[in-house]
Amino acid sequence: MDNSYRSKKWGAIECECLEAHNKFRALHGAPPLKLNAKLCRAAEAWAREVAKKGQLIHSAAADYGENIYCCTDCKKFNGSMAAQAWYNEIEHYDFEKSVFSIETGHFTQLVWKDSVNLGVGYKKVGNKLYLVCHYKPSGNIKGKYKTMVLPKTEA
């Protein structure tokens, strides 16, 4: 695995989140994501807004995909926890139908084949940590699920 992104530029949470994303994407034949500074800044700005409001609400930005996560026990938090929670939605995804569902939208964005850049931002408030991921190009595009959200590849 290429760990060249591990530098003073990115913190542990960003790196752990990226590594988890790429581990899950590889299971579905999707190329690895790369951390993008501009997307990280946007994700961090939105994480601050989400934390201020105390609600998991999506931004109005249409030029990237977005996943939001809240950890209520931050003492044990690491960057892979959000990606794992989103990936667990695979249990509800119907690869035969290959359409959007509110129960699987985080999973489908995580493994969306055409997404290549990732932004990770977070804000801790009290016992809670809010984590936002931005993806570019955006996933969850109607009519594209069959070719962009692939079943697990054989090991």
DRENDO-1510 file (C-alpha; in Angstrom, 1 decimal, always signed):
<recs>
REC; n; res; u; v; w
REC; 1; MET; +0.0; +0.0; +0.0 .
REC; 2; ASP; +1.2; +3.5; -0.9 .
REC; 3; ASN; +1.7; +5.4; +2.3 .
REC; 4; SER; +3.2; +8.5; +0.7 .
REC; 5; TYR; +0.2; +10.6; +1.9 .
REC; 6; ARG; +1.4; +10.1; +5.5 .
REC; 7; SER; +3.2; +13.3; +6.2 .
REC; 8; LYS; +2.9; +16.3; +8.4 .
REC; 9; LYS; +0.3; +17.6; +6.0 .
REC; 10; TRP; -2.3; +15.0; +7.2 .
REC; 11; GLY; -3.2; +14.0; +10.7 .
REC; 12; ALA; -3.9; +10.5; +12.0 .
REC; 13; ILE; -7.7; +10.7; +11.6 .
REC; 14; GLU; -7.4; +11.8; +7.9 .
REC; 15; CYS; -4.9; +9.0; +7.2 .
REC; 16; GLU; -6.9; +6.3; +9.0 .
REC; 17; CYS; -10.1; +7.4; +7.2 .
REC; 18; LEU; -8.4; +7.3; +3.8 .
REC; 19; GLU; -6.8; +3.8; +4.5 .
REC; 20; ALA; -10.2; +2.4; +5.5 .
REC; 21; HIS; -11.9; +3.9; +2.4 .
REC; 22; ASN; -9.3; +2.4; +0.1 .
REC; 23; LYS; -9.5; -1.0; +1.8 .
REC; 24; PHE; -13.2; -1.2; +1.3 .
REC; 25; ARG; -13.0; +0.2; -2.3 .
REC; 26; ALA; -10.5; -2.4; -3.3 .
REC; 27; LEU; -13.0; -5.1; -2.3 .
REC; 28; HIS; -15.3; -3.7; -5.0 .
REC; 29; GLY; -12.7; -3.0; -7.8 .
REC; 30; ALA; -12.8; +0.7; -7.2 .
REC; 31; PRO; -9.5; +2.7; -7.5 .
REC; 32; PRO; -7.9; +4.2; -4.4 .
REC; 33; LEU; -8.9; +7.7; -3.3 .
REC; 34; LYS; -6.3; +10.4; -2.7 .
REC; 35; LEU; -6.6; +13.1; +0.0 .
REC; 36; ASN; -7.3; +16.5; -1.5 .
REC; 37; ALA; -6.4; +19.6; +0.5 .
REC; 38; LYS; -9.2; +21.7; -1.0 .
REC; 39; LEU; -11.8; +19.0; -0.2 .
REC; 40; CYS; -10.3; +18.6; +3.3 .
REC; 41; ARG; -10.8; +22.3; +4.0 .
REC; 42; ALA; -14.4; +22.2; +2.8 .
REC; 43; ALA; -15.1; +19.1; +4.8 .
REC; 44; GLU; -13.6; +20.6; +7.9 .
REC; 45; ALA; -15.6; +23.8; +7.5 .
REC; 46; TRP; -18.8; +21.8; +7.2 .
REC; 47; ALA; -17.9; +19.6; +10.2 .
REC; 48; ARG; -17.6; +22.9; +12.2 .
REC; 49; GLU; -21.1; +23.9; +11.0 .
REC; 50; VAL; -22.6; +20.4; +11.8 .
REC; 51; ALA; -21.0; +20.5; +15.2 .
REC; 52; LYS; -22.3; +24.0; +15.9 .
REC; 53; LYS; -25.9; +22.8; +15.0 .
REC; 54; GLY; -25.5; +19.5; +16.7 .
REC; 55; GLN; -27.3; +17.8; +13.7 .
REC; 56; LEU; -26.1; +15.6; +10.9 .
REC; 57; ILE; -27.3; +17.7; +8.0 .
REC; 58; HIS; -25.8; +17.8; +4.6 .
REC; 59; SER; -24.4; +20.9; +3.0 .
REC; 60; ALA; -26.0; +22.4; -0.1 .
REC; 61; ALA; -22.9; +21.9; -2.2 .
REC; 62; ALA; -23.6; +20.0; -5.4 .
REC; 63; ASP; -20.1; +19.7; -6.8 .
REC; 64; TYR; -19.0; +16.8; -4.5 .
REC; 65; GLY; -20.5; +13.9; -2.6 .
REC; 66; GLU; -20.7; +13.9; +1.1 .
REC; 67; ASN; -20.9; +11.5; +4.0 .
REC; 68; ILE; -21.3; +12.6; +7.7 .
REC; 69; TYR; -20.7; +10.6; +10.9 .
REC; 70; CYS; -21.0; +11.4; +14.6 .
REC; 71; CYS; -19.1; +9.5; +17.3 .
REC; 72; THR; -20.5; +9.9; +20.8 .
REC; 73; ASP; -17.6; +8.1; +22.5 .
REC; 74; CYS; -14.6; +10.0; +21.3 .
REC; 75; LYS; -12.1; +8.5; +23.6 .
REC; 76; LYS; -12.1; +5.4; +21.4 .
REC; 77; PHE; -12.5; +7.2; +18.0 .
REC; 78; ASN; -10.2; +6.6; +15.1 .
REC; 79; GLY; -10.6; +7.6; +11.5 .
REC; 80; SER; -11.6; +4.2; +10.2 .
REC; 81; MET; -14.8; +4.0; +12.4 .
REC; 82; ALA; -16.8; +6.2; +10.1 .
REC; 83; ALA; -15.8; +4.3; +6.9 .
REC; 84; GLN; -16.6; +1.0; +8.7 .
REC; 85; ALA; -20.1; +2.3; +9.7 .
REC; 86; TRP; -20.8; +3.4; +6.2 .
REC; 87; TYR; -19.5; +0.2; +4.7 .
REC; 88; ASN; -21.8; -1.8; +6.9 .
REC; 89; GLU; -24.7; -0.5; +4.9 .
REC; 90; ILE; -23.7; -3.1; +2.3 .
REC; 91; GLU; -26.0; -5.5; +4.2 .
REC; 92; HIS; -29.0; -3.5; +2.9 .
REC; 93; TYR; -27.8; -2.8; -0.7 .
REC; 94; ASP; -29.4; -4.7; -3.5 .
REC; 95; PHE; -26.8; -5.2; -6.3 .
REC; 96; GLU; -29.5; -6.6; -8.6 .
REC; 97; LYS; -31.6; -3.4; -8.5 .
REC; 98; SER; -28.6; -1.1; -8.2 .
REC; 99; VAL; -30.5; +2.0; -7.2 .
REC; 100; PHE; -30.2; +4.7; -4.5 .
REC; 101; SER; -31.6; +4.0; -1.1 .
REC; 102; ILE; -31.5; +6.2; +2.0 .
REC; 103; GLU; -30.3; +3.1; +4.0 .
REC; 104; THR; -27.3; +2.6; +1.7 .
REC; 105; GLY; -26.3; +6.1; +0.4 .
REC; 106; HIS; -23.2; +6.3; +2.5 .
REC; 107; PHE; -22.0; +2.8; +1.3 .
REC; 108; THR; -22.6; +3.6; -2.3 .
REC; 109; GLN; -20.7; +6.9; -2.1 .
REC; 110; LEU; -17.8; +5.2; -0.3 .
REC; 111; VAL; -17.3; +2.6; -3.1 .
REC; 112; TRP; -18.4; +4.8; -6.1 .
REC; 113; LYS; -15.9; +3.8; -8.8 .
REC; 114; ASP; -15.5; +7.2; -10.4 .
REC; 115; SER; -14.7; +9.1; -7.2 .
REC; 116; VAL; -11.0; +9.7; -7.0 .
REC; 117; ASN; -10.5; +12.5; -4.4 .
REC; 118; LEU; -11.4; +12.5; -0.7 .
REC; 119; GLY; -11.6; +15.3; +1.8 .
REC; 120; VAL; -11.8; +14.6; +5.5 .
REC; 121; GLY; -12.7; +17.1; +8.2 .
REC; 122; TYR; -13.8; +16.8; +11.8 .
REC; 123; LYS; -14.8; +18.8; +14.8 .
REC; 124; LYS; -14.9; +17.6; +18.4 .
REC; 125; VAL; -17.5; +19.2; +20.8 .
REC; 126; GLY; -17.8; +17.8; +24.3 .
REC; 127; ASN; -18.1; +14.0; +24.0 .
REC; 128; LYS; -19.0; +14.1; +20.3 .
REC; 129; LEU; -16.8; +14.1; +17.3 .
REC; 130; TYR; -18.4; +15.0; +13.9 .
REC; 131; LEU; -16.6; +13.7; +10.8 .
REC; 132; VAL; -17.4; +14.8; +7.3 .
REC; 133; CYS; -16.1; +13.3; +4.1 .
REC; 134; HIS; -16.3; +15.0; +0.7 .
REC; 135; TYR; -15.8; +13.0; -2.5 .
REC; 136; LYS; -15.0; +14.2; -6.0 .
REC; 137; PRO; -16.4; +13.4; -8.5 .
REC; 138; SER; -19.6; +13.0; -6.6 .
REC; 139; GLY; -21.3; +9.6; -6.5 .
REC; 140; ASN; -24.9; +8.5; -6.1 .
REC; 141; ILE; -25.8; +9.5; -9.6 .
REC; 142; LYS; -29.2; +8.2; -10.8 .
REC; 143; GLY; -28.8; +5.6; -13.5 .
REC; 144; LYS; -25.1; +4.9; -12.8 .
REC; 145; TYR; -25.3; +2.5; -9.9 .
REC; 146; LYS; -24.8; -0.7; -11.9 .
REC; 147; THR; -21.5; +0.4; -13.3 .
REC; 148; MET; -20.2; +2.5; -10.3 .
REC; 149; VAL; -21.2; +0.3; -7.3 .
REC; 150; LEU; -19.7; -3.1; -8.1 .
REC; 151; PRO; -20.2; -6.3; -6.1 .
REC; 152; LYS; -17.3; -7.6; -4.1 .
REC; 153; THR; -14.6; -9.1; -6.2 .
REC; 154; GLU; -13.5; -12.7; -5.7 .
REC; 155; ALA; -10.6; -13.0; -3.3 .
</recs>
